[in-house]
C-alpha cells in the first residue's frame, strides 16, 4: 500500500513543497502560541481559568 502511494506521489510535480509548508505552519503556530503564553498577563489567565467556577456565567445551565 505504501509503495503504491509513494510511487503515485513521486509523479506529482512540485509535491515536495507540501511537507515544507506543513512544517512551517506547524512551527509558526507553536512559536506564536509559546510567545502568547509567555507574555499573557497573570490576571487574564486567572480570570479565564475561573470561568467554569463562576456562578454568573453558569446561571443558564441546568442539570438534567
PDBQT receptor file of N, H, CA, C and O in Angstrom, charges set to zero:
ATOM      1  N   UNK A   1       0.829  -1.195   0.000  1.00  0.00    +0.000 N 
ATOM      2  CA  UNK A   1       0.000   0.000   0.000  1.00  0.00    +0.000 C 
ATOM      3  C   UNK A   1       0.866   1.249   0.000  1.00  0.00    +0.000 C 
ATOM      4  O   UNK A   1       0.642   2.166  -0.790  1.00  0.00    +0.000 OA
ATOM      5  N   UNK A   2       1.867   1.285   0.897  1.00  0.00    +0.000 N 
ATOM      6  H   UNK A   2       2.048   0.540   1.539  1.00  0.00    +0.000 HD
ATOM      7  CA  UNK A   2       2.734   2.459   0.970  1.00  0.00    +0.000 C 
ATOM      8  C   UNK A   2       3.540   2.627  -0.308  1.00  0.00    +0.000 C 
ATOM      9  O   UNK A   2       3.802   3.750  -0.739  1.00  0.00    +0.000 OA
ATOM     10  N   UNK A   3       3.936   1.501  -0.921  1.00  0.00    +0.000 N 
ATOM     11  H   UNK A   3       3.723   0.589  -0.571  1.00  0.00    +0.000 HD
ATOM     12  CA  UNK A   3       4.690   1.563  -2.167  1.00  0.00    +0.000 C 
ATOM     13  C   UNK A   3       3.854   2.231  -3.266  1.00  0.00    +0.000 C 
ATOM     14  O   UNK A   3       4.372   3.031  -4.045  1.00  0.00    +0.000 OA
ATOM     15  N   UNK A   4       2.570   1.899  -3.323  1.00  0.00    +0.000 N 
ATOM     16  H   UNK A   4       2.149   1.249  -2.691  1.00  0.00    +0.000 HD
ATOM     17  CA  UNK A   4       1.673   2.494  -4.312  1.00  0.00    +0.000 C 
ATOM     18  C   UNK A   4       1.542   4.002  -4.085  1.00  0.00    +0.000 C 
ATOM     19  O   UNK A   4       1.595   4.782  -5.036  1.00  0.00    +0.000 OA
ATOM     20  N   UNK A   5       1.374   4.404  -2.834  1.00  0.00    +0.000 N 
ATOM     21  H   UNK A   5       1.331   3.770  -2.062  1.00  0.00    +0.000 HD
ATOM     22  CA  UNK A   5       1.225   5.826  -2.513  1.00  0.00    +0.000 C 
ATOM     23  C   UNK A   5       2.520   6.569  -2.833  1.00  0.00    +0.000 C 
ATOM     24  O   UNK A   5       2.484   7.666  -3.390  1.00  0.00    +0.000 OA
ATOM     25  N   UNK A   6       3.655   5.980  -2.486  1.00  0.00    +0.000 N 
ATOM     26  H   UNK A   6       3.683   5.089  -2.034  1.00  0.00    +0.000 HD
ATOM     27  CA  UNK A   6       4.940   6.619  -2.744  1.00  0.00    +0.000 C 
ATOM     28  C   UNK A   6       5.164   6.813  -4.245  1.00  0.00    +0.000 C 
ATOM     29  O   UNK A   6       5.586   7.886  -4.676  1.00  0.00    +0.000 OA
ATOM     30  N   UNK A   7       4.888   5.791  -5.031  1.00  0.00    +0.000 N 
ATOM     31  H   UNK A   7       4.545   4.919  -4.681  1.00  0.00    +0.000 HD
ATOM     32  CA  UNK A   7       5.057   5.903  -6.480  1.00  0.00    +0.000 C 
ATOM     33  C   UNK A   7       4.093   6.927  -7.070  1.00  0.00    +0.000 C 
ATOM     34  O   UNK A   7       4.448   7.665  -7.988  1.00  0.00    +0.000 OA
ATOM     35  N   UNK A   8       2.896   6.966  -6.548  1.00  0.00    +0.000 N 
ATOM     36  H   UNK A   8       2.608   6.366  -5.801  1.00  0.00    +0.000 HD
ATOM     37  CA  UNK A   8       1.908   7.932  -7.049  1.00  0.00    +0.000 C 
ATOM     38  C   UNK A   8       2.325   9.366  -6.704  1.00  0.00    +0.000 C 
ATOM     39  O   UNK A   8       2.190  10.267  -7.531  1.00  0.00    +0.000 OA
ATOM     40  N   UNK A   9       2.828   9.574  -5.493  1.00  0.00    +0.000 N 
ATOM     41  H   UNK A   9       2.938   8.841  -4.821  1.00  0.00    +0.000 HD
ATOM     42  CA  UNK A   9       3.230  10.919  -5.074  1.00  0.00    +0.000 C 
ATOM     43  C   UNK A   9       4.454  11.405  -5.848  1.00  0.00    +0.000 C 
ATOM     44  O   UNK A   9       4.599  12.606  -6.078  1.00  0.00    +0.000 OA
ATOM     45  N   UNK A  10       5.331  10.493  -6.249  1.00  0.00    +0.000 N 
ATOM     46  H   UNK A  10       5.213   9.518  -6.062  1.00  0.00    +0.000 HD
ATOM     47  CA  UNK A  10       6.528  10.887  -6.994  1.00  0.00    +0.000 C 
ATOM     48  C   UNK A  10       6.189  11.397  -8.383  1.00  0.00    +0.000 C 
ATOM     49  O   UNK A  10       6.992  12.112  -8.983  1.00  0.00    +0.000 OA
ATOM     50  N   UNK A  11       5.027  11.052  -8.908  1.00  0.00    +0.000 N 
ATOM     51  H   UNK A  11       4.375  10.472  -8.420  1.00  0.00    +0.000 HD
ATOM     52  CA  UNK A  11       4.646  11.505 -10.245  1.00  0.00    +0.000 C 
ATOM     53  C   UNK A  11       4.062  12.922 -10.235  1.00  0.00    +0.000 C 
ATOM     54  O   UNK A  11       3.908  13.528 -11.296  1.00  0.00    +0.000 OA
ATOM     55  N   UNK A  12       3.741  13.449  -9.072  1.00  0.00    +0.000 N 
ATOM     56  H   UNK A  12       3.867  12.956  -8.211  1.00  0.00    +0.000 HD
ATOM     57  CA  UNK A  12       3.149  14.786  -8.979  1.00  0.00    +0.000 C 
ATOM     58  C   UNK A  12       4.272  15.817  -8.964  1.00  0.00    +0.000 C 
ATOM     59  O   UNK A  12       5.182  15.735  -8.140  1.00  0.00    +0.000 OA
ATOM     60  N   UNK A  13       4.210  16.767  -9.857  1.00  0.00    +0.000 N 
ATOM     61  H   UNK A  13       3.470  16.833 -10.527  1.00  0.00    +0.000 HD
ATOM     62  CA  UNK A  13       5.229  17.814  -9.917  1.00  0.00    +0.000 C 
ATOM     63  C   UNK A  13       5.056  18.794  -8.761  1.00  0.00    +0.000 C 
ATOM     64  O   UNK A  13       3.944  19.243  -8.484  1.00  0.00    +0.000 OA
ATOM     65  N   UNK A  14       6.142  19.119  -8.096  1.00  0.00    +0.000 N 
ATOM     66  H   UNK A  14       7.046  18.754  -8.321  1.00  0.00    +0.000 HD
ATOM     67  CA  UNK A  14       6.105  20.101  -7.023  1.00  0.00    +0.000 C 
ATOM     68  C   UNK A  14       5.547  19.591  -5.717  1.00  0.00    +0.000 C 
ATOM     69  O   UNK A  14       5.213  20.394  -4.846  1.00  0.00    +0.000 OA
ATOM     70  N   UNK A  15       5.430  18.267  -5.542  1.00  0.00    +0.000 N 
ATOM     71  H   UNK A  15       5.702  17.614  -6.249  1.00  0.00    +0.000 HD
ATOM     72  CA  UNK A  15       4.832  17.721  -4.327  1.00  0.00    +0.000 C 
ATOM     73  C   UNK A  15       5.742  17.912  -3.116  1.00  0.00    +0.000 C 
ATOM     74  O   UNK A  15       5.264  17.865  -1.983  1.00  0.00    +0.000 OA
ATOM     75  N   UNK A  16       7.032  18.123  -3.326  1.00  0.00    +0.000 N 
ATOM     76  H   UNK A  16       7.420  18.161  -4.247  1.00  0.00    +0.000 HD
ATOM     77  CA  UNK A  16       7.959  18.261  -2.198  1.00  0.00    +0.000 C 
ATOM     78  C   UNK A  16       7.761  19.551  -1.418  1.00  0.00    +0.000 C 
ATOM     79  O   UNK A  16       8.312  19.691  -0.326  1.00  0.00    +0.000 OA
ATOM     80  N   UNK A  17       7.001  20.486  -1.938  1.00  0.00    +0.000 N 
ATOM     81  H   UNK A  17       6.553  20.372  -2.825  1.00  0.00    +0.000 HD
ATOM     82  CA  UNK A  17       6.778  21.753  -1.236  1.00  0.00    +0.000 C 
ATOM     83  C   UNK A  17       5.759  21.591  -0.108  1.00  0.00    +0.000 C 
ATOM     84  O   UNK A  17       5.800  22.354   0.858  1.00  0.00    +0.000 OA
ATOM     85  N   UNK A  18       4.852  20.627  -0.199  1.00  0.00    +0.000 N 
ATOM     86  H   UNK A  18       4.818  20.007  -0.984  1.00  0.00    +0.000 HD
ATOM     87  CA  UNK A  18       3.801  20.470   0.804  1.00  0.00    +0.000 C 
ATOM     88  C   UNK A  18       4.327  20.099   2.197  1.00  0.00    +0.000 C 
ATOM     89  O   UNK A  18       3.851  20.670   3.179  1.00  0.00    +0.000 OA
ATOM     90  N   UNK A  19       5.281  19.174   2.332  1.00  0.00    +0.000 N 
ATOM     91  H   UNK A  19       5.668  18.710   1.535  1.00  0.00    +0.000 HD
ATOM     92  CA  UNK A  19       5.817  18.931   3.675  1.00  0.00    +0.000 C 
ATOM     93  C   UNK A  19       6.547  20.138   4.249  1.00  0.00    +0.000 C 
ATOM     94  O   UNK A  19       6.516  20.362   5.459  1.00  0.00    +0.000 OA
ATOM     95  N   UNK A  20       7.195  20.910   3.402  1.00  0.00    +0.000 N 
ATOM     96  H   UNK A  20       7.219  20.728   2.419  1.00  0.00    +0.000 HD
ATOM     97  CA  UNK A  20       7.895  22.105   3.872  1.00  0.00    +0.000 C 
ATOM     98  C   UNK A  20       6.899  23.134   4.369  1.00  0.00    +0.000 C 
ATOM     99  O   UNK A  20       7.099  23.740   5.421  1.00  0.00    +0.000 OA
ATOM    100  N   UNK A  21       5.827  23.334   3.618  1.00  0.00    +0.000 N 
ATOM    101  H   UNK A  21       5.665  22.842   2.763  1.00  0.00    +0.000 HD
ATOM    102  CA  UNK A  21       4.783  24.277   4.033  1.00  0.00    +0.000 C 
ATOM    103  C   UNK A  21       4.134  23.809   5.330  1.00  0.00    +0.000 C 
ATOM    104  O   UNK A  21       3.883  24.620   6.221  1.00  0.00    +0.000 OA
ATOM    105  N   UNK A  22       3.861  22.517   5.446  1.00  0.00    +0.000 N 
ATOM    106  H   UNK A  22       4.066  21.858   4.722  1.00  0.00    +0.000 HD
ATOM    107  CA  UNK A  22       3.254  21.978   6.672  1.00  0.00    +0.000 C 
ATOM    108  C   UNK A  22       4.155  22.192   7.877  1.00  0.00    +0.000 C 
ATOM    109  O   UNK A  22       3.677  22.563   8.949  1.00  0.00    +0.000 OA
ATOM    110  N   UNK A  23       5.447  21.966   7.715  1.00  0.00    +0.000 N 
ATOM    111  H   UNK A  23       5.835  21.665   6.844  1.00  0.00    +0.000 HD
ATOM    112  CA  UNK A  23       6.398  22.173   8.801  1.00  0.00    +0.000 C 
ATOM    113  C   UNK A  23       6.458  23.645   9.205  1.00  0.00    +0.000 C 
ATOM    114  O   UNK A  23       6.499  23.964  10.393  1.00  0.00    +0.000 OA
ATOM    115  N   UNK A  24       6.462  24.532   8.226  1.00  0.00    +0.000 N 
ATOM    116  H   UNK A  24       6.429  24.272   7.260  1.00  0.00    +0.000 HD
ATOM    117  CA  UNK A  24       6.491  25.965   8.534  1.00  0.00    +0.000 C 
ATOM    118  C   UNK A  24       5.233  26.413   9.265  1.00  0.00    +0.000 C 
ATOM    119  O   UNK A  24       5.319  27.200  10.208  1.00  0.00    +0.000 OA
ATOM    120  N   UNK A  25       4.075  25.929   8.852  1.00  0.00    +0.000 N 
ATOM    121  H   UNK A  25       4.006  25.289   8.087  1.00  0.00    +0.000 HD
ATOM    122  CA  UNK A  25       2.828  26.281   9.543  1.00  0.00    +0.000 C 
ATOM    123  C   UNK A  25       2.846  25.746  10.964  1.00  0.00    +0.000 C 
ATOM    124  O   UNK A  25       2.486  26.464  11.897  1.00  0.00    +0.000 OA
ATOM    125  N   UNK A  26       3.258  24.498  11.143  1.00  0.00    +0.000 N 
ATOM    126  H   UNK A  26       3.550  23.915  10.385  1.00  0.00    +0.000 HD
ATOM    127  CA  UNK A  26       3.334  23.881  12.466  1.00  0.00    +0.000 C 
ATOM    128  C   UNK A  26       4.298  24.650  13.362  1.00  0.00    +0.000 C 
ATOM    129  O   UNK A  26       3.956  24.974  14.499  1.00  0.00    +0.000 OA
ATOM    130  N   UNK A  27       5.485  24.943  12.871  1.00  0.00    +0.000 N 
ATOM    131  H   UNK A  27       5.763  24.680  11.947  1.00  0.00    +0.000 HD
ATOM    132  CA  UNK A  27       6.496  25.653  13.641  1.00  0.00    +0.000 C 
ATOM    133  C   UNK A  27       6.036  27.061  13.996  1.00  0.00    +0.000 C 
ATOM    134  O   UNK A  27       6.196  27.496  15.136  1.00  0.00    +0.000 OA
ATOM    135  N   UNK A  28       5.469  27.775  13.032  1.00  0.00    +0.000 N 
ATOM    136  H   UNK A  28       5.340  27.421  12.106  1.00  0.00    +0.000 HD
ATOM    137  CA  UNK A  28       4.992  29.136  13.270  1.00  0.00    +0.000 C 
ATOM    138  C   UNK A  28       3.879  29.147  14.312  1.00  0.00    +0.000 C 
ATOM    139  O   UNK A  28       3.879  29.997  15.202  1.00  0.00    +0.000 OA
ATOM    140  N   UNK A  29       2.940  28.225  14.215  1.00  0.00    +0.000 N 
ATOM    141  H   UNK A  29       2.940  27.534  13.492  1.00  0.00    +0.000 HD
ATOM    142  CA  UNK A  29       1.845  28.157  15.178  1.00  0.00    +0.000 C 
ATOM    143  C   UNK A  29       2.374  27.988  16.596  1.00  0.00    +0.000 C 
ATOM    144  O   UNK A  29       1.939  28.701  17.501  1.00  0.00    +0.000 OA
ATOM    145  N   UNK A  30       3.303  27.060  16.809  1.00  0.00    +0.000 N 
ATOM    146  H   UNK A  30       3.656  26.481  16.074  1.00  0.00    +0.000 HD
ATOM    147  CA  UNK A  30       3.776  26.798  18.157  1.00  0.00    +0.000 C 
ATOM    148  C   UNK A  30       4.718  27.879  18.666  1.00  0.00    +0.000 C 
ATOM    149  O   UNK A  30       4.800  28.089  19.876  1.00  0.00    +0.000 OA
ATOM    150  N   UNK A  31       5.426  28.568  17.790  1.00  0.00    +0.000 N 
ATOM    151  H   UNK A  31       5.360  28.397  16.807  1.00  0.00    +0.000 HD
ATOM    152  CA  UNK A  31       6.232  29.708  18.225  1.00  0.00    +0.000 C 
ATOM    153  C   UNK A  31       5.321  30.838  18.679  1.00  0.00    +0.000 C 
ATOM    154  O   UNK A  31       5.561  31.446  19.723  1.00  0.00    +0.000 OA
ATOM    155  N   UNK A  32       4.275  31.126  17.905  1.00  0.00    +0.000 N 
ATOM    156  H   UNK A  32       4.081  30.632  17.058  1.00  0.00    +0.000 HD
ATOM    157  CA  UNK A  32       3.332  32.184  18.279  1.00  0.00    +0.000 C 
ATOM    158  C   UNK A  32       2.581  31.808  19.554  1.00  0.00    +0.000 C 
ATOM    159  O   UNK A  32       2.379  32.653  20.426  1.00  0.00    +0.000 OA
ATOM    160  N   UNK A  33       2.170  30.558  19.666  1.00  0.00    +0.000 N 
ATOM    161  H   UNK A  33       2.333  29.872  18.957  1.00  0.00    +0.000 HD
ATOM    162  CA  UNK A  33       1.475  30.118  20.864  1.00  0.00    +0.000 C 
ATOM    163  C   UNK A  33       2.376  30.207  22.092  1.00  0.00    +0.000 C 
ATOM    164  O   UNK A  33       1.932  30.635  23.157  1.00  0.00    +0.000 OA
ATOM    165  N   UNK A  34       3.622  29.810  21.950  1.00  0.00    +0.000 N 
ATOM    166  H   UNK A  34       3.983  29.462  21.085  1.00  0.00    +0.000 HD
ATOM    167  CA  UNK A  34       4.574  29.910  23.067  1.00  0.00    +0.000 C 
ATOM    168  C   UNK A  34       4.804  31.358  23.460  1.00  0.00    +0.000 C 
ATOM    169  O   UNK A  34       4.860  31.683  24.646  1.00  0.00    +0.000 OA
ATOM    170  N   UNK A  35       4.938  32.232  22.462  1.00  0.00    +0.000 N 
ATOM    171  H   UNK A  35       4.893  31.968  21.499  1.00  0.00    +0.000 HD
ATOM    172  CA  UNK A  35       5.123  33.659  22.744  1.00  0.00    +0.000 C 
ATOM    173  C   UNK A  35       3.906  34.217  23.490  1.00  0.00    +0.000 C 
ATOM    174  O   UNK A  35       4.059  34.985  24.439  1.00  0.00    +0.000 OA
ATOM    175  N   UNK A  36       2.689  33.828  23.057  1.00  0.00    +0.000 N 
ATOM    176  H   UNK A  36       2.565  33.204  22.286  1.00  0.00    +0.000 HD
ATOM    177  CA  UNK A  36       1.479  34.323  23.712  1.00  0.00    +0.000 C 
ATOM    178  C   UNK A  36       1.411  33.836  25.156  1.00  0.00    +0.000 C 
ATOM    179  O   UNK A  36       1.047  34.602  26.049  1.00  0.00    +0.000 OA
ATOM    180  N   UNK A  37       1.757  32.578  25.394  1.00  0.00    +0.000 N 
ATOM    181  H   UNK A  37       2.052  31.956  24.669  1.00  0.00    +0.000 HD
ATOM    182  CA  UNK A  37       1.715  32.037  26.753  1.00  0.00    +0.000 C 
ATOM    183  C   UNK A  37       2.717  32.758  27.645  1.00  0.00    +0.000 C 
ATOM    184  O   UNK A  37       2.414  33.056  28.800  1.00  0.00    +0.000 OA
ATOM    185  N   UNK A  38       3.886  33.038  27.131  1.00  0.00    +0.000 N 
ATOM    186  H   UNK A  38       4.133  32.796  26.193  1.00  0.00    +0.000 HD
ATOM    187  CA  UNK A  38       4.920  33.695  27.938  1.00  0.00    +0.000 C 
ATOM    188  C   UNK A  38       4.570  35.159  28.252  1.00  0.00    +0.000 C 
ATOM    189  O   UNK A  38       4.965  35.683  29.294  1.00  0.00    +0.000 OA
ATOM    190  N   UNK A  39       3.835  35.810  27.354  1.00  0.00    +0.000 N 
ATOM    191  H   UNK A  39       3.515  35.384  26.507  1.00  0.00    +0.000 HD
ATOM    192  CA  UNK A  39       3.546  37.230  27.548  1.00  0.00    +0.000 C 
ATOM    193  C   UNK A  39       2.139  37.506  28.083  1.00  0.00    +0.000 C 
ATOM    194  O   UNK A  39       1.785  38.661  28.320  1.00  0.00    +0.000 OA
ATOM    195  N   UNK A  40       1.339  36.464  28.272  1.00  0.00    +0.000 N 
ATOM    196  H   UNK A  40       1.626  35.526  28.079  1.00  0.00    +0.000 HD
ATOM    197  CA  UNK A  40      -0.029  36.665  28.769  1.00  0.00    +0.000 C 
ATOM    198  C   UNK A  40       0.019  37.189  30.209  1.00  0.00    +0.000 C 
ATOM    199  O   UNK A  40       0.859  36.784  31.013  1.00  0.00    +0.000 OA
ATOM    200  N   UNK A  41      -0.904  38.097  30.503  1.00  0.00    +0.000 N 
ATOM    201  H   UNK A  41      -1.586  38.427  29.850  1.00  0.00    +0.000 HD
ATOM    202  CA  UNK A  41      -0.973  38.654  31.852  1.00  0.00    +0.000 C 
ATOM    203  C   UNK A  41      -1.563  37.626  32.807  1.00  0.00    +0.000 C 
ATOM    204  O   UNK A  41      -2.485  36.888  32.459  1.00  0.00    +0.000 OA
ATOM    205  N   UNK A  42      -1.020  37.593  34.005  1.00  0.00    +0.000 N 
ATOM    206  H   UNK A  42      -0.271  38.193  34.288  1.00  0.00    +0.000 HD
ATOM    207  CA  UNK A  42      -1.466  36.617  35.010  1.00  0.00    +0.000 C 
ATOM    208  C   UNK A  42      -2.922  36.847  35.403  1.00  0.00    +0.000 C 
ATOM    209  O   UNK A  42      -3.637  35.888  35.692  1.00  0.00    +0.000 OA
ATOM    210  N   UNK A  43      -3.374  38.107  35.419  1.00  0.00    +0.000 N 
ATOM    211  H   UNK A  43      -2.793  38.886  35.184  1.00  0.00    +0.000 HD
ATOM    212  CA  UNK A  43      -4.775  38.397  35.750  1.00  0.00    +0.000 C 
ATOM    213  C   UNK A  43      -5.716  37.773  34.722  1.00  0.00    +0.000 C 
ATOM    214  O   UNK A  43      -6.751  37.211  35.082  1.00  0.00    +0.000 OA
ATOM    215  N   UNK A  44      -5.355  37.874  33.449  1.00  0.00    +0.000 N 
ATOM    216  H   UNK A  44      -4.515  38.330  33.157  1.00  0.00    +0.000 HD
ATOM    217  CA  UNK A  44      -6.175  37.297  32.386  1.00  0.00    +0.000 C 
ATOM    218  C   UNK A  44      -6.225  35.772  32.524  1.00  0.00    +0.000 C 
ATOM    219  O   UNK A  44      -7.293  35.174  32.396  1.00  0.00    +0.000 OA
ATOM    220  N   UNK A  45      -5.091  35.151  32.782  1.00  0.00    +0.000 N 
ATOM    221  H   UNK A  45      -4.223  35.637  32.886  1.00  0.00    +0.000 HD
ATOM    222  CA  UNK A  45      -5.036  33.701  32.937  1.00  0.00    +0.000 C 
ATOM    223  C   UNK A  45      -5.891  33.256  34.118  1.00  0.00    +0.000 C 
ATOM    224  O   UNK A  45      -6.610  32.262  34.015  1.00  0.00    +0.000 OA
ATOM    225  N   UNK A  46      -5.824  33.971  35.230  1.00  0.00    +0.000 N 
ATOM    226  H   UNK A  46      -5.239  34.778  35.313  1.00  0.00    +0.000 HD
ATOM    227  CA  UNK A  46      -6.639  33.624  36.396  1.00  0.00    +0.000 C 
ATOM    228  C   UNK A  46      -8.125  33.809  36.112  1.00  0.00    +0.000 C 
ATOM    229  O   UNK A  46      -8.942  32.985  36.523  1.00  0.00    +0.000 OA
ATOM    230  N   UNK A  47      -8.476  34.875  35.420  1.00  0.00    +0.000 N 
ATOM    231  H   UNK A  47      -7.812  35.544  35.087  1.00  0.00    +0.000 HD
ATOM    232  CA  UNK A  47      -9.880  35.128  35.084  1.00  0.00    +0.000 C 
ATOM    233  C   UNK A  47     -10.432  34.022  34.196  1.00  0.00    +0.000 C 
ATOM    234  O   UNK A  47     -11.521  33.507  34.446  1.00  0.00    +0.000 OA
ATOM    235  N   UNK A  48      -9.693  33.663  33.174  1.00  0.00    +0.000 N 
ATOM    236  H   UNK A  48      -8.808  34.082  32.971  1.00  0.00    +0.000 HD
ATOM    237  CA  UNK A  48     -10.152  32.631  32.245  1.00  0.00    +0.000 C 
ATOM    238  C   UNK A  48     -10.198  31.263  32.924  1.00  0.00    +0.000 C 
ATOM    239  O   UNK A  48     -11.098  30.469  32.651  1.00  0.00    +0.000 OA
ATOM    240  N   UNK A  49      -9.250  30.984  33.793  1.00  0.00    +0.000 N 
ATOM    241  H   UNK A  49      -8.519  31.629  34.015  1.00  0.00    +0.000 HD
ATOM    242  CA  UNK A  49      -9.237  29.681  34.454  1.00  0.00    +0.000 C 
ATOM    243  C   UNK A  49     -10.366  29.536  35.470  1.00  0.00    +0.000 C 
ATOM    244  O   UNK A  49     -10.738  28.413  35.810  1.00  0.00    +0.000 OA
ATOM    245  N   UNK A  50     -10.917  30.637  35.961  1.00  0.00    +0.000 N 
ATOM    246  H   UNK A  50     -10.614  31.550  35.686  1.00  0.00    +0.000 HD
ATOM    247  CA  UNK A  50     -12.002  30.573  36.934  1.00  0.00    +0.000 C 
ATOM    248  C   UNK A  50     -13.391  30.662  36.308  1.00  0.00    +0.000 C 
ATOM    249  O   UNK A  50     -14.383  30.621  37.035  1.00  0.00    +0.000 OA
ATOM    250  N   UNK A  51     -13.494  30.781  35.006  1.00  0.00    +0.000 N 
ATOM    251  H   UNK A  51     -12.688  30.814  34.415  1.00  0.00    +0.000 HD
ATOM    252  CA  UNK A  51     -14.790  30.885  34.337  1.00  0.00    +0.000 C 
ATOM    253  C   UNK A  51     -15.692  29.684  34.637  1.00  0.00    +0.000 C 
ATOM    254  O   UNK A  51     -16.877  29.891  34.900  1.00  0.00    +0.000 OA
ATOM    255  N   UNK A  52     -15.199  28.445  34.613  1.00  0.00    +0.000 N 
ATOM    256  H   UNK A  52     -14.237  28.277  34.399  1.00  0.00    +0.000 HD
ATOM    257  CA  UNK A  52     -16.112  27.322  34.901  1.00  0.00    +0.000 C 
ATOM    258  C   UNK A  52     -16.683  27.347  36.318  1.00  0.00    +0.000 C 
ATOM    259  O   UNK A  52     -17.734  26.758  36.571  1.00  0.00    +0.000 OA
ATOM    260  N   UNK A  53     -16.004  28.020  37.238  1.00  0.00    +0.000 N 
ATOM    261  H   UNK A  53     -15.151  28.498  37.033  1.00  0.00    +0.000 HD
ATOM    262  CA  UNK A  53     -16.453  28.053  38.627  1.00  0.00    +0.000 C 
ATOM    263  C   UNK A  53     -17.279  29.294  38.960  1.00  0.00    +0.000 C 
ATOM    264  O   UNK A  53     -17.793  29.422  40.071  1.00  0.00    +0.000 OA
ATOM    265  N   UNK A  54     -17.406  30.201  38.003  1.00  0.00    +0.000 N 
ATOM    266  H   UNK A  54     -16.989  30.097  37.100  1.00  0.00    +0.000 HD
ATOM    267  CA  UNK A  54     -18.110  31.451  38.225  1.00  0.00    +0.000 C 
ATOM    268  C   UNK A  54     -19.608  31.230  38.043  1.00  0.00    +0.000 C 
ATOM    269  O   UNK A  54     -20.039  30.803  36.972  1.00  0.00    +0.000 OA
ATOM    270  N   UNK A  55     -20.404  31.510  39.064  1.00  0.00    +0.000 N 
ATOM    271  H   UNK A  55     -20.055  31.857  39.934  1.00  0.00    +0.000 HD
ATOM    272  CA  UNK A  55     -21.851  31.281  39.002  1.00  0.00    +0.000 C 
ATOM    273  C   UNK A  55     -22.572  32.269  38.103  1.00  0.00    +0.000 C 
ATOM    274  O   UNK A  55     -23.666  31.968  37.627  1.00  0.00    +0.000 OA
ATOM    275  N   UNK A  56     -21.998  33.438  37.854  1.00  0.00    +0.000 N 
ATOM    276  H   UNK A  56     -21.109  33.683  38.241  1.00  0.00    +0.000 HD
ATOM    277  CA  UNK A  56     -22.651  34.412  36.981  1.00  0.00    +0.000 C 
ATOM    278  C   UNK A  56     -22.775  33.872  35.560  1.00  0.00    +0.000 C 
ATOM    279  O   UNK A  56     -23.774  34.123  34.886  1.00  0.00    +0.000 OA
ATOM    280  N   UNK A  57     -21.772  33.136  35.104  1.00  0.00    +0.000 N 
ATOM    281  H   UNK A  57     -20.960  32.932  35.651  1.00  0.00    +0.000 HD
ATOM    282  CA  UNK A  57     -21.794  32.610  33.745  1.00  0.00    +0.000 C 
ATOM    283  C   UNK A  57     -22.585  31.311  33.645  1.00  0.00    +0.000 C 
ATOM    284  O   UNK A  57     -23.001  30.934  32.550  1.00  0.00    +0.000 OA
ATOM    285  N   UNK A  58     -22.800  30.628  34.746  1.00  0.00    +0.000 N 
ATOM    286  H   UNK A  58     -22.462  30.935  35.636  1.00  0.00    +0.000 HD
ATOM    287  CA  UNK A  58     -23.443  29.321  34.730  1.00  0.00    +0.000 C 
ATOM    288  C   UNK A  58     -24.917  29.350  35.140  1.00  0.00    +0.000 C 
ATOM    289  O   UNK A  58     -25.500  28.290  35.363  1.00  0.00    +0.000 OA
ATOM    290  N   UNK A  59     -25.534  30.521  35.244  1.00  0.00    +0.000 N 
ATOM    291  H   UNK A  59     -25.060  31.382  35.063  1.00  0.00    +0.000 HD
ATOM    292  CA  UNK A  59     -26.916  30.592  35.705  1.00  0.00    +0.000 C 
ATOM    293  C   UNK A  59     -27.881  29.975  34.701  1.00  0.00    +0.000 C 
ATOM    294  O   UNK A  59     -28.931  29.470  35.100  1.00  0.00    +0.000 OA
ATOM    295  N   UNK A  60     -27.560  29.999  33.419  1.00  0.00    +0.000 N 
ATOM    296  H   UNK A  60     -26.708  30.409  33.094  1.00  0.00    +0.000 HD
ATOM    297  CA  UNK A  60     -28.456  29.456  32.409  1.00  0.00    +0.000 C 
ATOM    298  C   UNK A  60     -28.269  27.960  32.234  1.00  0.00    +0.000 C 
ATOM    299  O   UNK A  60     -29.080  27.320  31.566  1.00  0.00    +0.000 OA
ATOM    300  N   UNK A  61     -27.245  27.395  32.802  1.00  0.00    +0.000 N 
ATOM    301  H   UNK A  61     -26.586  27.915  33.345  1.00  0.00    +0.000 HD
ATOM    302  CA  UNK A  61     -27.012  25.955  32.695  1.00  0.00    +0.000 C 
ATOM    303  C   UNK A  61     -27.946  25.215  33.660  1.00  0.00    +0.000 C 
ATOM    304  O   UNK A  61     -28.117  25.613  34.813  1.00  0.00    +0.000 OA
ATOM    305  N   UNK A  62     -28.531  24.154  33.169  1.00  0.00    +0.000 N 
ATOM    306  H   UNK A  62     -28.392  23.831  32.233  1.00  0.00    +0.000 HD
ATOM    307  CA  UNK A  62     -29.386  23.342  34.020  1.00  0.00    +0.000 C 
ATOM    308  C   UNK A  62     -28.880  21.921  34.037  1.00  0.00    +0.000 C 
ATOM    309  O   UNK A  62     -28.310  21.445  33.056  1.00  0.00    +0.000 OA
ATOM    310  N   UNK A  63     -29.083  21.250  35.136  1.00  0.00    +0.000 N 
ATOM    311  H   UNK A  63     -29.546  21.637  35.933  1.00  0.00    +0.000 HD
ATOM    312  CA  UNK A  63     -28.685  19.860  35.263  1.00  0.00    +0.000 C 
ATOM    313  C   UNK A  63     -29.878  19.008  34.894  1.00  0.00    +0.000 C 
ATOM    314  O   UNK A  63     -30.968  19.167  35.445  1.00  0.00    +0.000 OA
ATOM    315  N   UNK A  64     -29.662  18.105  33.958  1.00  0.00    +0.000 N 
ATOM    316  H   UNK A  64     -28.778  17.976  33.511  1.00  0.00    +0.000 HD
ATOM    317  CA  UNK A  64     -30.769  17.244  33.501  1.00  0.00    +0.000 C 
ATOM    318  C   UNK A  64     -30.654  15.905  34.182  1.00  0.00    +0.000 C 
ATOM    319  O   UNK A  64     -31.478  15.020  33.950  1.00  0.00    +0.000 OA
TER     320      UNK A  64
